[in-house]
Amino acid sequence: MTRRFFPQPYPCRALFAMACSLGLAWPIFAQQTSSTPRVIIPSAARPSAPSTRIAPTPIASVERTLYPWKLHITSTAFWIGEQPTQNNPVPNDDSSWDTNWVENYGGYDDPDPLKRVASHSSGDFRPKHFVPKLNPFYVALPYNDKHRSGYRPEASKVIPWFNRVPKHGNRSTLKGRWLQVYSNNRSCYAQWEDVGPFEVDDWRYVFGNSRPVNTQNQGAGIDISPAVRDYLGIANSHKVHWRFVEESQVPYGPWKKYGYVAKNETSMPNLDAQQRYFEYLKRVRDEQFRRKTKTQLENGQ
């Protein structure tokens, strides 16, 4: 885990302070001023094997943790309910951690653009024929911390948050973890809900500095859902950057509209969360209006 600090002129410092006061993640502002994510390069190479010494992470520092980016990773689309094909021999009726994935989601997450809602103005990214009961913004990465006999032997040494999350019933410590995915000048947030593509134990890539060991589908290293694909506006086998983020660093957006329940939330509506989501939609609308007006002025309309 690496902390990063970037000296900025006064306006950026003001935005950063405002973002912190609103509980928003800084990358949502940073992405508007750069075509690529800001990346911190470690000053020394990480060890090729997991360390046997685990230092406890203070809770206060967890909220400020910034994980390193995985750069130029080939992404492939996958979806809940996907049936086996030559390039995807494993059906997605269930996931590595959910034996009733389709049922729990609410149905088949049809990837056909004509059968989906994809609107930045409304913040709606989902299949047309039903409202999903789980988050439609999901991904798969090629590592599973669970094995037939429990956790994999290296799990406690390589997973940064392993020793600070509950393990009720020896369930996965990976399911539901948040990622930031960056491509096409946009940042999207999604949750880790399955294992793939193709590999199940590539911890050196997922948590280390190695490239994906998989060589199929142009060396794909991350599967993304149709909602992630549509939000970023990318095609299959497109290169993306991604990194882990803490839940507190995830800004309100379409990825929190369906099926998302924050830590310590009850079944009662979270009015503060709803207000922040409406504010997010207003910012999107105002930005689209600004761009449209600028284009009309430039064209002399």
C-alpha positions in Angstrom: 0.0 0.0 0.0 1.4 3.4 -1.0 0.4 6.9 0.1 0.8 9.7 -2.4 0.9 13.4 -2.1 0.9 15.9 -5.0 1.6 19.6 -4.4 -1.2 21.6 -6.2 -1.9 25.2 -6.8 -4.4 26.9 -4.6 -7.6 26.1 -6.6 -6.8 22.3 -6.5 -6.1 22.5 -2.8 -9.5 24.1 -2.3 -11.2 21.4 -4.3 -9.3 18.8 -2.4 -10.5 20.3 1.0 -14.0 20.5 -0.3 -13.9 16.9 -1.5 -12.7 15.7 2.0 -15.4 17.7 3.7 -18.1 16.1 1.5 -16.6 12.6 1.9 -15.9 12.4 -1.8 -12.9 10.7 -3.4 -10.2 13.0 -4.9 -9.9 11.0 -8.2 -13.4 12.2 -9.2 -11.9 15.7 -9.5 -8.5 14.7 -10.7 -9.8 12.8 -13.7 -11.2 16.0 -15.2 -7.7 17.6 -15.6 -5.7 14.6 -16.9 -6.2 12.0 -19.6 -4.5 9.4 -17.5 -4.7 8.6 -13.8 -2.1 10.0 -11.4 0.2 7.1 -10.6 2.7 6.7 -7.8 5.8 4.7 -8.7 7.2 2.7 -5.7 10.8 3.8 -4.8 11.8 0.2 -4.4 10.6 -3.1 -5.9 8.3 -5.2 -3.9 9.4 -8.7 -2.9 8.4 -11.5 -5.4 7.1 -13.7 -2.6 4.7 -12.7 0.2 6.1 -11.4 3.4 5.6 -13.5 6.5 5.4 -10.5 8.7 2.0 -8.7 9.0 1.9 -5.3 10.5 -1.5 -4.2 11.8 -3.0 -1.2 9.9 -4.4 1.6 12.1 -8.0 2.3 11.3 -7.4 6.0 10.7 -4.8 5.3 8.0 -7.1 2.9 6.3 -9.4 5.7 5.3 -6.4 7.4 3.5 -5.0 4.3 1.8 -4.3 4.7 -1.9 -3.5 1.4 -3.6 -1.2 1.4 -6.7 -2.6 1.4 -10.2 -2.5 -1.6 -12.5 -1.8 0.0 -15.9 -2.8 -0.9 -19.4 -4.7 -4.1 -18.5 -6.8 -5.8 -21.2 -10.4 -6.0 -20.1 -13.1 -8.3 -21.4 -16.8 -8.1 -20.9 -18.7 -10.8 -18.9 -22.1 -10.9 -17.4 -24.4 -12.7 -14.9 -26.1 -15.6 -16.7 -23.5 -15.8 -19.5 -23.5 -19.3 -21.1 -20.3 -21.2 -22.1 -18.6 -20.4 -25.3 -15.3 -21.3 -26.9 -13.6 -18.3 -25.2 -15.5 -18.7 -22.0 -15.9 -22.3 -21.0 -17.4 -21.6 -17.6 -21.0 -20.5 -17.3 -21.9 -17.5 -15.1 -25.1 -18.8 -13.7 -23.3 -18.8 -10.4 -20.1 -17.1 -9.2 -17.2 -18.3 -7.2 -18.9 -16.9 -4.1 -22.6 -17.0 -5.0 -24.3 -20.3 -6.0 -27.5 -18.4 -6.8 -26.0 -15.4 -8.7 -28.6 -15.1 -11.4 -31.5 -15.4 -8.9 -30.0 -13.0 -6.4 -29.3 -10.5 -9.1 -32.8 -10.7 -10.4 -32.3 -12.2 -13.9 -30.0 -12.3 -16.9 -27.8 -9.3 -17.2 -28.2 -9.0 -21.0 -25.1 -7.4 -22.6 -26.9 -6.4 -25.8 -26.8 -2.5 -25.9 -30.3 -2.5 -27.4 -31.6 -4.3 -24.3 -29.9 -2.1 -21.8 -30.4 1.4 -20.2 -27.2 3.4 -20.4 -27.6 7.0 -19.5 -25.1 9.4 -17.9 -27.8 12.1 -17.4 -30.1 9.8 -15.4 -27.3 7.7 -13.8 -29.0 4.5 -15.0 -26.9 1.6 -16.2 -28.8 -1.7 -16.1 -30.8 -4.2 -18.2 -34.1 -2.9 -19.5 -36.4 -5.7 -18.5 -35.8 -5.7 -14.7 -34.4 -3.7 -11.9 -31.3 -5.5 -10.5 -31.2 -6.5 -6.9 -27.4 -6.5 -6.8 -25.0 -3.9 -8.0 -24.8 -4.0 -11.8 -21.2 -2.5 -11.6 -19.2 -5.7 -10.9 -15.9 -7.2 -12.0 -13.9 -10.4 -11.9 -10.2 -10.7 -11.0 -8.0 -13.8 -11.4 -7.6 -14.7 -7.7 -9.7 -16.6 -5.2 -8.7 -16.5 -1.5 -10.9 -19.6 -0.8 -9.8 -23.2 -1.4 -11.5 -26.5 -0.7 -9.8 -26.7 2.7 -10.3 -23.1 3.6 -8.3 -20.0 2.7 -5.3 -20.4 0.4 -2.0 -20.5 2.3 -0.7 -17.2 1.0 -4.0 -15.3 1.4 -3.2 -13.8 4.8 0.2 -12.6 3.6 -0.8 -11.0 0.2 -4.3 -9.6 0.7 -3.8 -6.1 2.3 -7.0 -6.1 4.2 -7.2 -9.8 5.2 -6.4 -9.3 8.9 -8.9 -6.4 9.4 -12.1 -7.8 7.9 -14.5 -10.3 9.5 -14.4 -13.9 8.3 -17.8 -15.2 9.4 -18.1 -18.8 8.3 -14.8 -18.5 6.5 -16.4 -16.5 3.7 -14.3 -14.8 1.1 -12.5 -11.6 2.1 -12.5 -10.5 -1.5 -16.2 -10.5 -2.4 -17.6 -7.0 -2.7 -14.3 -5.2 -2.5 -14.3 -1.9 -4.4 -12.2 -1.0 -7.5 -11.7 2.2 -9.5 -11.5 1.5 -13.2 -10.2 4.2 -15.5 -10.4 4.4 -19.3 -11.6 6.8 -22.0 -11.1 9.8 -19.7 -13.6 8.4 -17.2 -13.5 6.8 -13.8 -15.9 4.1 -12.8 -16.3 2.2 -9.5 -17.3 -1.4 -9.3 -17.3 -4.4 -6.8 -15.3 -7.6 -7.1 -17.9 -10.3 -7.4 -16.3 -13.3 -9.3 -12.9 -14.9 -10.2 -11.3 -14.7 -13.7 -10.5 -14.4 -16.5 -9.2 -18.0 -16.7 -6.9 -17.9 -13.7 -7.8 -18.4 -10.0 -4.5 -17.9 -8.1 -2.6 -15.0 -9.8 -1.9 -13.1 -6.6 1.4 -11.7 -8.0 -0.6 -9.7 -10.5 -3.7 -8.9 -8.4 -1.8 -7.8 -5.3 1.8 -7.4 -6.6 3.7 -5.8 -9.5 3.5 -8.7 -12.1 1.6 -8.7 -15.3 -1.3 -11.2 -15.7 -0.1 -14.7 -16.3 -3.1 -15.4 -18.5 -2.3 -15.3 -22.2 -5.8 -15.8 -23.6 -8.0 -13.0 -25.0 -5.0 -10.8 -25.5 -3.7 -11.5 -22.0 -6.9 -10.3 -20.3 -6.5 -9.4 -16.7 -10.0 -8.1 -15.6 -13.6 -9.0 -16.5 -16.0 -6.1 -16.5 -19.8 -6.1 -16.4 -21.9 -4.5 -19.2 -22.7 -1.5 -16.8 -18.9 -0.8 -16.4 -18.4 -1.2 -20.1 -21.3 1.2 -21.0 -20.3 3.8 -18.4 -16.7 3.9 -19.7 -17.9 3.7 -23.3 -15.4 1.1 -24.3 -15.4 -2.0 -26.5 -14.3 -5.5 -25.7 -10.5 -6.1 -25.2 -10.0 -2.4 -24.4 -7.1 -1.4 -22.2 -8.0 0.0 -18.7 -6.2 1.1 -15.6 -7.6 -0.2 -12.3 -6.8 -0.1 -8.5 -8.4 -1.1 -5.3 -10.1 1.6 -3.2 -11.6 1.7 0.3 -15.3 1.9 0.6 -15.1 5.3 2.2 -13.3 6.6 -1.0 -16.0 5.6 -3.4 -18.0 8.6 -4.5 -21.8 8.5 -4.9 -22.7 7.6 -8.4 -24.6 5.0 -10.6 -22.6 2.2 -8.9 -24.5 2.9 -5.7 -28.0 3.1 -7.2 -29.0 -0.6 -7.2 -28.2 -3.4 -4.8 -25.6 -1.5 -2.7 -25.7 -1.5 1.1 -23.0 0.4 2.9 -21.4 -0.9 6.1 -23.6 -0.4 9.2 -26.6 0.6 7.1 -30.0 -0.6 8.1 -33.0 -1.3 5.9 -34.2 2.3 6.4 -33.6 4.7 3.6 -30.3 6.6 3.8 -31.5 10.1 3.1 -28.0 11.6 3.2 -26.8 9.1 0.6 -29.8 9.9 -1.6 -29.1 13.6 -1.4 -25.5 13.1 -2.4 -26.6 10.9 -5.3 -29.0 13.7 -6.5 -26.2 16.2 -6.2 -24.0 13.9 -8.4 -26.7 13.7 -11.1 -27.0 17.5 -11.0 -23.3 17.9 -11.6 -23.5 15.5 -14.5 -26.4 17.4 -16.0 -24.7 20.8 -15.5 -21.5 19.6 -17.1 -23.3 18.2 -20.1 -25.2 21.5 -20.5 -21.9 23.5 -20.3 -20.3 21.3 -23.0 -23.3 21.6 -25.2 -23.4 25.4 -24.8 -19.6 25.7 -25.5 -20.0 23.6 -28.7 -22.8 25.7 -29.9 -20.9 28.9 -29.3 -17.8 27.5 -31.1 -20.0 26.6 -34.1 -21.6 30.0 -34.1 -25.1 28.6 -33.5 
